[in-house]
Amino acid sequence: MTATLEEPANQTRSPAANRLRTTMAAARLSFNWLGVRKSLNAHQKNQAADSFGAEGKFLSAGKKLLDTSHPVYRNVTAIRGRAVSYWKGVSLPYPEPGMRLIRQDSITAFDHQIAVFRDELDDAVVELDRHYDELRTAARRRLGDLFDASDYPASLIGLFGIEHDFPSVEPPSYLQQLNPAVYEQECQRVQARFDEAVRLAEAAFTEELAKLVEHLSDRLSGEADGKPKVFRDSAIENLTEFFQRFRQLNVGSSEQLDELVSRAQQVVRGVEPQQLRDSQTLRQQVSTQLAGVQSTLDGLLVDRPRRNIQRRPR
């Protein structure tokens, strides 16, 4: 008689969570980055403490090795910022540190774009290295006796990097044969993770839409010194980008959120920023319609204690 192992139900109970699980992949982005701050050694801390009449062991102090405000260094950090923004913009949150979920059909594009950022970073680090002697000389002047040449590597090449991978979040198949009970526990754990991922995604979309609508409403209805507030194109452009991202990443977990996004999109559809500057009537019309959307969003945020969403005070 041949014994067969019954496969545990590894599908999530939530249809939205199941869609996430079958159409998304985990993507992890990490950085290798030269540290530019270093703690003072015991002798240096004691010297610093003496100037305040304090004991060195109760003092925490450090030094900044390089001027991070220098344009060439800022170019390097700007690339890291753009890489993180891109990663977050094409993905949904996942309840594992350092991981987010991207669409499986976007993996190739994601892989290509991160490679572009990596090449840009390599070029920026080469330029930074050309100014390295200048930065070290400035550090020697600013740090005085705290300067220590051994804190500085010979070159900055290879000390900054972007890495990415696509880790599996599913239970390993071999575990099913080795220990069915543990495999079942892992299946349940993954189910809970994707259920939580749905809640995180819905919360993130709701909060972002609320902030964008609130900002646009404030620009349209508020006044400064008796005049309409300054209205920038980005107030409309950011909403348009949100609608596009929502359409690409929405998992259909909330009909109410879908309806609110649709209402907000209808309010600003076809409206150009310059039209809002030129027409007070149009400003008032859009502002009034957005107020209704904002009111519903505020209620949606307040009424979700289990999702732990809190509005920041103005």
C-alpha positions, 0 to 999 in steps of 0.5 A: 500500500502506498501512502500519499501525503495530503497537501495542506491548503496553501491558498489564502482565505482572502481573494485579494490576498490570493491574487497578491500571492499568485501575481506578485513577487518579493523584491528586496533592495539593499545598499553597500555604503561607506559610513561617514560617521565614526564614534570617538575613541575612549581617549577622545571622549574623555577629552570632550567630557573634560570640557563639560566637567563630565565623565567620558563613559557617560558621553556619546560622541562621534565625528563626521569623516566627510562633508556630505553636503559636497555636490559630488557626494550629494550626487551619490546619495541622490541616486540611492534616493531615486532607486528607493523611490522607484522600488517603492513606486512600483511595489506594495508593502510586505510585512517582512523587513526590507521586502516589497511585492512587485508584479511578476510581469514587471520583474524584467523592467525592475531588474533593468532599471536597478541595473541602470541605477547601479551604472549611474552610481558607479559613475558617480562614485568615480567622480566622487573619488576624483574629489576624495583628496579634496574632501580628506583635506577639508576633513583634516582642517575641520576635525583638527586633532580628531582627524585620523588618517586610518579612518579613510580608505585609500580609494572610494571605488567599490565602497558604494553599491546597489544590490537587489534580489527576489527572495522566495516567500513560499514554504520550501517544498522539501519541507512537505516531505521532511516534516508535514506539521512544520510545513503546515505551520509555514503555510499558515504563516505565509497566509497570514503574511499575505493577508497582512500585505493586503491590509498594508497596501490598502492602508498605504493607498488610502493614506496617500490619497488622503494626503494628496486630496487634502493638499490639493483642496488646501491649495484651491480653497485657502488664501495667504495674505488675502490672495489665493495660495500658490498652486503648483502643477505638481498638485495635479501631477502627483494625483495623476501619478497616484491614479496610474500606480493604483490602477497597476497595483490595486488588488481589489481588496476594498470596493469603498477605496476603489470608489473613492479613487474613481470619484477623485479621478473624475473630479480632476479628469481633463483639468489643467493646472493653468485652468485652475489658476485662471478660473475662480469658478473652476477652483471652487467647483473642484474644491467643493467636489474634493471636499466630499472625497476628503470627508469620506477618506477622513472617516475611512482612516479614523474607522480602521483601528485594526490597521493602525492608521493615524493621521499626522496633525497639521 
